[in-house]
Amino acid sequence: MRKSHMSDIVYAAPGGLSDKGTKGKRARKVPIVEKIRPLIAQRILSAGSHPDARLSTGPRGGRISTAVPRDATHWDDAVTRLGYEHLRRHDLRHTGLTWFADAGVQPHVLRRIAGHGSLTATQRYPHPDVHKITAARAALSSRFNVLRAPRPLPSPSIRAR
């Protein structure tokens, strides 16, 4: 990723945030949240002007394998201490897409962020919490209350014969 890409809200892989293509071999656009923009800008400066320079490298200077983040964060020890041995790093992808969805990001945009080929794949990722489900129920209930508000009955008419 070059400095010129920082003006964009998103950047497509490879050579930027990721040097590994998606399963579908399509480039994807990844949002860069404001809080990490200074960190990425610093990494761009240190990477130099070569277009294929990596922003992050593994311990031997090469591509980051899936084991590197696990080892660097002591993932296995951390989840064991927390009592979440079942938690996988891929679950964080579900968490991220759930947070995007909770923030109001539309499903077709989530699909592009995730790099999915279909909305069906994307719909497996967001997991609403109990508060969102309760809020949805309350919203629907209030809608029914408005629709079912009692209406005044028509006054009876008397016919003379």
C-alpha positions in Angstrom: 0.0 0.0 0.0 1.4 3.4 -0.9 0.8 6.7 0.8 -1.5 7.8 -2.0 -3.9 5.0 -1.0 -4.3 6.5 2.5 -6.6 9.1 1.1 -9.0 6.3 0.1 -11.3 4.9 2.7 -10.5 1.4 1.5 -7.6 -0.4 -0.2 -7.7 -3.6 -2.3 -5.4 -6.5 -1.6 -2.8 -7.9 -2.6 0.2 -5.8 -1.6 -1.6 -3.7 0.9 -3.3 -4.9 4.0 -3.0 -8.5 2.8 -0.7 -10.3 0.5 -2.8 -13.4 0.2 -5.7 -13.4 -2.3 -9.2 -14.4 -1.3 -10.5 -17.9 -1.9 -12.5 -16.6 -4.8 -9.3 -14.9 -6.3 -11.0 -11.5 -6.1 -9.4 -8.4 -4.7 -11.4 -7.0 -1.7 -11.6 -3.6 -0.2 -10.9 -3.4 3.5 -12.0 -0.4 5.6 -9.3 1.3 7.5 -10.7 2.7 10.7 -9.5 6.1 11.8 -7.7 4.9 14.9 -5.3 2.8 13.0 -4.6 5.1 10.1 -1.5 6.7 11.8 -0.1 3.2 12.4 -0.6 2.2 8.8 0.8 5.6 7.5 3.9 4.9 9.6 4.2 1.3 8.2 3.9 2.8 4.7 6.7 5.2 5.3 8.9 2.4 6.7 8.1 0.0 3.8 9.6 2.4 1.3 8.4 3.1 -2.3 8.5 -0.4 -3.7 5.0 -1.3 -4.7 5.3 -4.9 -3.5 6.7 -4.1 -0.1 4.8 -5.7 2.8 3.4 -3.5 5.5 4.0 -6.3 8.0 6.3 -9.3 7.9 6.7 -12.5 9.8 9.5 -13.2 12.3 11.9 -14.2 9.4 11.0 -11.2 7.3 8.6 -13.0 5.0 4.9 -13.5 4.6 2.9 -13.9 7.8 1.6 -17.4 8.1 -1.5 -18.3 10.1 0.7 -19.5 13.0 2.5 -16.2 13.5 -0.5 -14.2 15.0 -1.4 -17.3 17.2 2.2 -17.5 18.5 2.8 -13.8 18.8 -0.4 -13.3 20.9 0.0 -16.5 22.9 -3.5 -17.3 21.6 -3.8 -20.8 23.0 -2.6 -19.8 26.5 -4.9 -16.7 26.5 -8.1 -18.6 25.6 -7.3 -21.4 28.0 -6.8 -18.9 30.9 -10.1 -17.2 30.0 -11.9 -20.6 29.8 -12.6 -20.2 26.1 -10.6 -23.1 24.7 -13.3 -23.5 22.0 -12.6 -20.0 20.6 -10.8 -19.9 17.3 -9.1 -16.9 15.7 -11.6 -17.2 12.8 -14.3 -16.4 15.3 -12.9 -12.9 15.4 -13.9 -12.6 11.7 -17.5 -13.3 12.8 -17.1 -10.7 15.6 -15.9 -8.1 13.2 -18.7 -8.6 10.7 -21.2 -8.6 13.6 -19.9 -5.3 14.8 -20.1 -3.9 11.2 -23.7 -5.1 11.0 -24.6 -3.7 14.4 -23.2 -0.4 13.3 -25.7 -0.4 10.4 -23.5 -1.5 7.5 -25.7 -3.0 4.8 -25.4 -6.7 3.9 -24.2 -6.0 0.4 -21.4 -3.9 1.8 -20.5 -6.5 4.4 -20.3 -9.0 1.5 -17.7 -6.9 -0.2 -15.7 -6.3 3.0 -15.6 -10.0 3.7 -14.7 -10.9 0.1 -17.6 -13.3 -0.2 -19.1 -14.1 -3.6 -22.6 -14.3 -2.3 -24.8 -12.8 0.3 -25.6 -16.3 1.5 -22.0 -16.8 2.7 -22.0 -13.4 4.4 -25.3 -14.0 6.2 -23.6 -16.8 8.2 -21.2 -14.4 9.9 -23.1 -11.7 11.9 -24.6 -13.0 15.1 -27.0 -10.6 16.8 -26.8 -10.6 20.6 -29.8 -10.9 22.9 -30.1 -7.1 23.3 -30.5 -6.7 19.5 -33.1 -9.5 19.4 -35.0 -7.9 22.3 -34.9 -4.5 20.7 -36.2 -6.0 17.4 -39.1 -7.6 19.3 -39.9 -4.3 21.1 -39.8 -2.4 17.7 -42.2 -4.9 16.2 -44.5 -4.8 19.3 -44.7 -1.0 19.2 -45.5 -1.2 15.5 -48.4 -3.5 16.2 -49.6 -1.2 19.0 -49.8 1.7 16.6 -51.7 -0.5 14.0 -54.1 -1.9 16.6 -54.9 1.3 18.5 -58.6 1.3 19.2 -60.6 3.3 16.7 -63.9 5.0 17.7 -66.9 2.9 16.7 -69.4 4.4 14.3 -72.4 5.7 16.1 -75.5 3.5 15.6 -77.9 4.8 13.1 -81.6 4.6 13.8 -83.9 4.1 10.8 -87.5 5.2 11.0 -90.1 3.0 9.2 
